[in-house]
Amino acid sequence: MNTTEKSPATEEPKAAPTQARRTPPEVVTSIVLGILGITLALGFTSPFAIIKGRQAVAKIDEDPARYDGRPLAMVGQVLGIVGTVWLVAWLVLSFTVGFAGIDMFDVLRTALNQALGPNAIVYALAAIGLNVHFGYTGLLNFGQAGFMAVGAYGLAVTVVTWDQPFVLGILVALLAPVLLALVLGVPTLRLRADYLAIATIATAEILRLVFGAVETKSVFGGSNGLNNYAGTYQDANIFRTWDVFNPGGALGFDRLDLWIMSFSKRDLWSMVIGWLLVALCCLVVWALMRSPWGRLLRAIREDEDAVRSLGKNVFAYKMQALVLGGLFGGLAGLYLALKQASVVPSDYSTNMTFLAFVALLIGGAARVAGPVIGAMILWFLISGMREFFEQATAGADPVMPTWLMDNTQASLIRFVAVGLGLMLLMIFRPQGIFGDRREIAIDGR
């Protein structure tokens, strides 16, 4: 017998195969954000490049046997630092001496005017409705523009086409989104969440096409829409003949100038009415969500089956939430119709719904003030970047090189920047500014 053979018990254990080290994804993210930041067109990404680079370095130092790429992570941090310093220096010089031909006071003035103006109010009202649907109940409504459209056309058709009183038009505008919510909710709320999303976005597009169709032009005005219905609203403008800010003129002031902000009489009247409506809607939501009814909506969002097992009519509560959120959406459409004194089908595209969702996600879902703050921030960024890029690409020798951006692209790049900012928000703080991470969970049952 061969005595030199080793028994299985005495065999030496085999060495575990070494695992190849890989580069953390934060490294690539840091470098990409750093490169975007030093171009100045998307300079706000530079601080995020520093954060991602630090996260990558920490992950590599914590487990060096698994991760590598520390030099690349350091490069991302350096790019972020350079971009941040360059952005801060450029902003300081722009505010003080008008560096590089950009008037930052004009940029700030435009941004603040829009953040507090009627456009922000429209999206705040629409986002409050989506907050009831998505934030508190977990309903996916991708057709808020449809609720806004029936609210706006409810007023316009009643006054212009049917020649009825203005007050009756207001009532029809508030009743129309309630009926639309009932029509959508009955067949879809007993099914999974995605069926409601499909039904709402399809309905919103159908309504937009019907309102703009040639066959219905006698009722809805076709692609040109309807007007001449907001005279009662405009005649009620208390600033129309106010002479407090212009004592020497019988017609009052043309614009109210408050240093960096400036509003016309018409916009100021719409702002007073609009922000009162926003405050009233927020008060209603705050009161309802503190009640047992609101707590039940949160329970439905968290675990619908558990609520149903307690004997609660989940379908009825979902329907009530859909009606309430749709009513807020109809109120947003009604306000939009009043402030611009015309309704046009193209104003109620799906883009309006998605921008309202952006406002909700920025501010934070399931928070009373989240949609309002989100709408203000959204319009501050959109309007400020539009003014900034238009100035940066204007003239024979623009600040932005033509190979990077020309004047025709200035109005579009702002949406690219907002989209990138939203992506960063979802990465670093997916719950929004005031929200809770648990509030954005989607129940797909």
Legacy VTK file of the C-alpha trace (Angstrom):
# vtk DataFile Version 3.0
C-alpha trace
ASCII
DATASET POLYDATA
POINTS 445 float
0.000 0.000 0.000
1.264 3.441 -0.917
1.724 5.258 2.389
2.645 8.557 0.745
-0.933 9.288 -0.355
-2.734 11.885 1.793
-6.103 11.080 3.222
-8.973 13.476 2.494
-8.837 14.666 6.098
-5.196 15.740 5.799
-5.442 17.444 2.390
-4.640 21.160 2.405
-7.637 23.398 1.577
-7.592 24.994 -1.839
-7.211 28.760 -1.971
-10.402 30.611 -2.816
-10.311 32.177 -6.272
-9.501 35.840 -6.126
-12.358 38.132 -7.165
-11.530 40.744 -9.766
-11.772 44.255 -8.419
-14.202 46.624 -10.094
-14.725 50.352 -10.253
-17.671 51.677 -8.217
-20.371 53.355 -10.316
-19.940 56.492 -8.203
-16.574 57.039 -9.899
-18.100 57.291 -13.360
-20.940 59.453 -12.043
-18.473 61.832 -10.402
-16.399 62.259 -13.549
-19.464 62.797 -15.769
-20.946 65.372 -13.391
-17.557 67.096 -13.084
-17.157 67.383 -16.858
-20.693 68.749 -17.197
-20.027 71.239 -14.408
-16.901 72.846 -15.846
-18.781 73.679 -19.064
-20.760 76.222 -16.961
-23.903 75.432 -18.964
-24.691 72.824 -16.290
-22.498 74.247 -13.541
-24.862 73.203 -10.772
-23.685 69.610 -11.222
-20.200 70.408 -9.870
-21.085 70.094 -6.140
-22.715 66.739 -6.854
-19.494 65.588 -8.540
-17.626 66.307 -5.287
-20.192 64.370 -3.253
-20.129 61.362 -5.579
-16.332 61.385 -5.672
-16.156 61.334 -1.874
-18.639 58.467 -1.767
-16.524 56.523 -4.251
-13.316 57.100 -2.288
-15.010 56.009 0.952
-16.303 52.829 -0.684
-12.872 51.982 -2.117
-11.079 52.604 1.183
-13.630 50.496 3.032
-13.151 47.449 0.806
-9.941 47.782 -1.252
-9.952 44.079 -2.097
-13.217 44.513 -3.995
-13.039 48.022 -5.448
-10.420 50.020 -7.295
-10.344 53.286 -9.214
-9.318 55.652 -6.433
-7.314 57.932 -8.785
-10.345 58.321 -11.055
-12.510 59.176 -8.059
-10.019 61.852 -7.085
-10.158 63.223 -10.641
-13.936 63.501 -10.332
-13.575 65.409 -7.070
-11.021 67.772 -8.588
-13.291 68.449 -11.560
-16.143 69.139 -9.160
-14.053 71.548 -7.093
-12.818 73.389 -10.187
-16.335 73.626 -11.584
-17.757 74.856 -8.267
-15.081 77.536 -7.868
-15.528 78.610 -11.479
-19.327 78.806 -11.075
-19.175 80.779 -7.802
-16.568 83.197 -9.196
-18.585 83.696 -12.358
-21.787 84.388 -10.396
-20.060 86.862 -8.079
-18.511 88.752 -10.991
-21.805 88.713 -12.882
-23.662 90.262 -9.961
-21.001 92.882 -9.270
-19.554 93.987 -12.595
-21.702 92.245 -15.192
-18.958 89.803 -16.116
-19.170 88.045 -19.479
-22.154 90.068 -20.650
-24.683 88.350 -18.363
-26.961 90.556 -16.264
-27.659 88.282 -13.307
-30.124 90.758 -11.833
-32.281 90.306 -14.926
-31.959 86.550 -14.543
-32.919 86.713 -10.871
-35.764 89.148 -11.560
-37.260 86.901 -14.228
-36.909 83.822 -12.042
-38.565 85.436 -9.011
-41.389 86.902 -11.089
-42.244 83.468 -12.423
-41.741 81.673 -9.099
-44.377 83.894 -7.497
-46.458 84.530 -10.608
-49.610 82.954 -12.046
-47.819 80.104 -13.858
-46.439 78.741 -10.597
-49.938 78.946 -9.087
-51.402 76.839 -11.892
-48.878 74.062 -11.337
-49.175 74.339 -7.560
-52.930 73.702 -7.758
-52.434 70.809 -10.189
-49.697 69.302 -7.998
-51.909 69.568 -4.888
-54.398 67.345 -6.680
-51.669 64.883 -7.629
-50.516 64.931 -4.024
-53.941 63.680 -2.932
-53.837 61.001 -5.618
-50.250 59.825 -5.522
-48.803 61.143 -2.272
-51.574 60.215 0.132
-53.501 57.428 -1.642
-50.967 55.843 -3.996
-53.062 56.401 -7.144
-51.134 56.924 -10.378
-52.910 59.686 -12.266
-51.048 60.562 -15.457
-53.967 62.563 -16.835
-54.204 65.584 -14.553
-54.161 67.738 -17.691
-57.496 66.167 -18.612
-59.069 67.300 -15.333
-57.647 70.763 -15.945
-59.026 70.810 -19.486
-62.598 69.916 -18.518
-62.487 72.562 -15.796
-61.322 75.256 -18.215
-63.666 74.271 -21.021
-66.544 73.900 -18.571
-66.360 77.630 -17.932
-65.655 78.680 -21.516
-68.348 76.538 -23.147
-70.984 77.558 -20.614
-70.370 81.288 -21.068
-69.427 81.506 -24.760
-71.185 78.629 -26.502
-74.271 78.286 -24.306
-74.459 82.012 -23.431
-75.056 81.341 -19.740
-74.068 83.466 -16.709
-70.489 83.525 -15.482
-71.420 82.076 -12.083
-73.057 79.071 -13.737
-69.874 78.590 -15.760
-67.860 78.419 -12.528
-70.199 75.744 -11.178
-69.958 73.710 -14.397
-66.166 74.037 -14.313
-66.099 72.541 -10.803
-68.635 69.824 -11.568
-66.964 68.604 -14.787
-63.786 67.159 -13.135
-65.943 65.421 -10.526
-67.904 63.661 -13.268
-64.684 62.789 -15.100
-63.251 61.245 -11.932
-66.375 59.108 -11.514
-66.247 57.947 -15.128
-62.571 57.000 -14.820
-62.721 55.547 -11.333
-65.625 53.118 -11.654
-63.948 50.750 -14.151
-60.318 51.161 -13.028
-60.034 51.591 -9.269
-60.836 47.927 -8.585
-57.885 46.918 -10.772
-54.130 47.394 -10.415
-52.599 50.844 -10.177
-51.178 50.826 -13.704
-54.649 50.497 -15.243
-55.641 53.834 -13.728
-52.456 55.375 -15.105
-53.220 54.059 -18.598
-56.847 55.191 -18.442
-56.052 58.701 -17.217
-53.295 59.489 -19.705
-55.391 58.110 -22.571
-58.445 60.090 -21.481
-56.461 63.315 -21.221
-55.190 62.900 -24.784
-58.665 61.999 -26.083
-60.131 65.104 -24.476
-57.412 67.311 -25.932
-58.036 65.938 -29.418
-61.813 66.248 -29.080
-61.572 69.858 -27.900
-59.349 70.729 -30.860
-61.164 68.725 -33.529
-62.749 70.420 -36.532
-65.968 68.445 -36.033
-66.490 69.993 -32.580
-65.368 73.501 -33.501
-68.883 74.908 -33.092
-68.820 73.906 -29.421
-65.168 74.025 -28.328
-63.692 76.458 -30.850
-61.339 73.993 -32.522
-57.596 74.558 -32.375
-58.121 78.286 -31.781
-60.051 77.643 -28.589
-62.521 80.018 -26.929
-62.258 83.472 -25.404
-64.433 86.439 -24.366
-65.687 84.740 -21.215
-63.475 86.282 -18.501
-64.896 89.821 -18.544
-66.562 89.425 -15.155
-63.302 88.226 -13.617
-61.284 91.066 -15.138
-63.854 93.707 -14.163
-63.514 92.595 -10.542
-59.802 93.514 -10.566
-59.383 95.801 -7.547
-56.053 97.074 -8.924
-57.532 98.228 -12.230
-58.179 101.804 -11.042
-55.990 101.854 -7.972
-53.869 105.000 -7.766
-51.988 104.260 -4.558
-48.725 103.594 -6.374
-49.283 106.331 -8.949
-51.229 109.188 -7.358
-50.899 111.395 -10.420
-52.706 109.029 -12.762
-56.413 108.275 -12.771
-55.838 104.835 -14.223
-53.380 103.865 -11.505
-50.021 102.176 -12.004
-49.071 100.126 -15.042
-46.771 97.847 -13.074
-45.973 97.318 -9.427
-42.183 97.503 -9.061
-40.774 96.022 -5.878
-37.044 96.422 -6.475
-36.196 93.125 -8.114
-39.775 92.043 -8.870
-42.328 93.665 -11.161
-45.944 92.678 -11.868
-48.667 94.111 -14.063
-52.088 94.994 -12.664
-53.603 91.966 -14.334
-50.960 89.578 -13.033
-51.157 91.075 -9.555
-54.919 90.482 -9.447
-54.452 86.907 -10.648
-51.721 86.365 -8.044
-53.952 87.553 -5.200
-56.780 85.242 -6.275
-54.431 82.371 -7.096
-52.454 82.342 -3.875
-55.693 82.587 -1.889
-56.913 79.496 -3.747
-53.632 77.704 -3.067
-53.843 78.562 0.640
-57.457 77.368 0.787
-56.622 74.081 -0.954
-53.650 73.490 1.356
-55.869 74.170 4.364
-58.444 71.660 3.116
-55.782 69.007 2.515
-54.190 69.666 5.910
-57.519 69.300 7.701
-58.575 66.189 5.792
-55.284 64.365 6.166
-55.286 64.908 9.918
-58.749 63.353 10.139
-59.554 59.621 10.313
-60.424 59.785 6.617
-56.934 60.985 5.744
-55.264 58.393 7.942
-57.284 55.717 6.164
-56.009 56.971 2.809
-52.442 56.587 4.059
-53.274 53.083 5.240
-54.643 52.222 1.789
-51.430 53.485 0.250
-49.324 51.332 2.576
-51.344 48.081 2.522
-54.641 47.979 0.706
-55.354 44.358 1.605
-54.919 45.004 5.310
-57.425 47.863 5.176
-59.882 45.714 3.256
-59.517 42.936 5.846
-60.718 45.405 8.498
-64.022 45.764 6.685
-63.332 49.129 5.037
-64.635 49.876 1.553
-61.323 50.555 -0.171
-62.968 51.269 -3.518
-65.151 54.010 -2.036
-62.221 55.734 -0.354
-60.130 55.566 -3.519
-62.994 57.075 -5.462
-63.326 59.900 -2.956
-59.606 60.636 -3.225
-59.766 60.541 -7.031
-62.681 62.991 -7.023
-60.985 65.355 -4.573
-57.676 65.393 -6.460
-59.500 65.770 -9.765
-61.435 68.705 -8.334
-58.151 70.421 -7.454
-56.974 69.731 -11.005
-60.158 71.220 -12.430
-59.646 74.266 -10.220
-56.139 74.638 -11.694
-57.592 74.539 -15.208
-60.283 77.037 -14.249
-57.680 79.411 -12.832
-55.532 79.050 -15.962
-58.537 79.873 -18.141
-59.307 82.973 -16.089
-55.784 84.340 -15.879
-55.084 84.089 -19.609
-58.700 84.776 -20.713
-58.625 82.020 -23.334
-58.631 78.241 -23.550
-56.616 76.440 -26.217
-56.381 72.616 -26.481
-52.592 72.684 -26.825
-52.287 74.169 -23.326
-53.506 70.904 -21.810
-51.022 68.376 -23.153
-49.412 65.604 -21.143
-46.414 67.873 -20.555
-48.509 69.785 -18.059
-49.176 66.608 -16.068
-45.532 65.591 -16.024
-44.363 69.065 -14.972
-46.918 68.982 -12.163
-45.447 65.641 -11.100
-41.974 67.199 -11.186
-43.191 69.970 -8.891
-44.646 67.362 -6.527
-41.457 65.294 -6.468
-39.261 68.345 -5.897
-41.280 69.540 -2.917
-42.014 66.090 -1.544
-45.035 63.801 -1.772
-47.547 63.507 1.075
-46.583 66.900 2.465
-49.102 69.738 2.472
-46.630 72.426 1.399
-44.547 70.136 -0.823
-46.423 70.763 -4.113
-46.492 74.522 -3.555
-42.781 74.861 -2.794
-41.984 72.450 -5.621
-43.962 74.509 -8.156
-42.192 77.692 -7.069
-38.758 76.075 -7.328
-39.602 74.521 -10.694
-40.638 77.824 -12.257
-37.734 79.650 -10.652
-35.324 77.236 -12.326
-37.087 77.036 -15.690
-37.503 80.796 -16.070
-34.110 81.704 -14.646
-32.271 79.269 -16.898
-34.195 80.436 -19.947
-33.165 84.045 -19.310
-29.601 82.987 -18.526
-29.127 80.888 -21.650
-30.789 83.493 -23.872
-28.335 86.116 -22.653
-25.416 83.701 -22.895
-26.165 82.927 -26.552
-27.154 86.424 -27.697
-25.051 88.817 -29.770
-22.301 88.440 -32.318
-19.816 87.195 -29.712
-21.886 85.097 -27.285
-20.597 83.786 -23.974
-21.506 80.230 -24.912
-19.554 79.018 -27.952
-21.806 78.171 -30.869
-20.478 74.614 -30.988
-21.847 74.117 -27.467
-25.161 75.939 -27.791
-26.764 78.453 -30.133
-29.662 80.848 -29.636
-32.261 78.459 -31.033
-31.337 75.851 -28.410
-31.388 78.267 -25.467
-35.078 77.745 -24.703
-34.748 73.949 -24.849
-31.588 73.351 -22.817
-33.383 74.507 -19.662
-35.552 71.394 -19.761
-32.453 69.250 -20.184
-30.965 70.904 -17.109
-34.185 70.488 -15.117
-34.327 66.823 -16.123
-30.730 66.297 -15.043
-31.441 68.094 -11.778
-34.446 65.855 -11.172
-32.285 62.791 -11.769
-29.788 64.060 -9.204
-32.611 64.723 -6.771
-33.871 61.160 -7.182
-30.349 59.868 -6.559
-29.465 61.957 -3.517
-32.889 62.697 -2.024
-35.658 60.701 -3.711
-38.258 61.826 -1.162
-37.972 65.457 -2.254
-37.114 68.474 -0.160
-39.762 68.031 2.538
-40.848 64.456 1.886
-40.247 61.102 3.494
-38.613 58.295 1.509
-41.476 55.955 2.420
-44.073 58.301 0.953
-43.038 57.728 -2.686
-43.573 53.971 -2.672
-45.915 52.836 -5.451
-48.412 50.092 -4.810
-48.603 48.123 -8.031
-51.386 45.802 -6.956
LINES 1 446
445 0 1 2 3 4 5 6 7 8 9 10 11 12 13 14 15 16 17 18 19 20 21 22 23 24 25 26 27 28 29 30 31 32 33 34 35 36 37 38 39 40 41 42 43 44 45 46 47 48 49 50 51 52 53 54 55 56 57 58 59 60 61 62 63 64 65 66 67 68 69 70 71 72 73 74 75 76 77 78 79 80 81 82 83 84 85 86 87 88 89 90 91 92 93 94 95 96 97 98 99 100 101 102 103 104 105 106 107 108 109 110 111 112 113 114 115 116 117 118 119 120 121 122 123 124 125 126 127 128 129 130 131 132 133 134 135 136 137 138 139 140 141 142 143 144 145 146 147 148 149 150 151 152 153 154 155 156 157 158 159 160 161 162 163 164 165 166 167 168 169 170 171 172 173 174 175 176 177 178 179 180 181 182 183 184 185 186 187 188 189 190 191 192 193 194 195 196 197 198 199 200 201 202 203 204 205 206 207 208 209 210 211 212 213 214 215 216 217 218 219 220 221 222 223 224 225 226 227 228 229 230 231 232 233 234 235 236 237 238 239 240 241 242 243 244 245 246 247 248 249 250 251 252 253 254 255 256 257 258 259 260 261 262 263 264 265 266 267 268 269 270 271 272 273 274 275 276 277 278 279 280 281 282 283 284 285 286 287 288 289 290 291 292 293 294 295 296 297 298 299 300 301 302 303 304 305 306 307 308 309 310 311 312 313 314 315 316 317 318 319 320 321 322 323 324 325 326 327 328 329 330 331 332 333 334 335 336 337 338 339 340 341 342 343 344 345 346 347 348 349 350 351 352 353 354 355 356 357 358 359 360 361 362 363 364 365 366 367 368 369 370 371 372 373 374 375 376 377 378 379 380 381 382 383 384 385 386 387 388 389 390 391 392 393 394 395 396 397 398 399 400 401 402 403 404 405 406 407 408 409 410 411 412 413 414 415 416 417 418 419 420 421 422 423 424 425 426 427 428 429 430 431 432 433 434 435 436 437 438 439 440 441 442 443 444
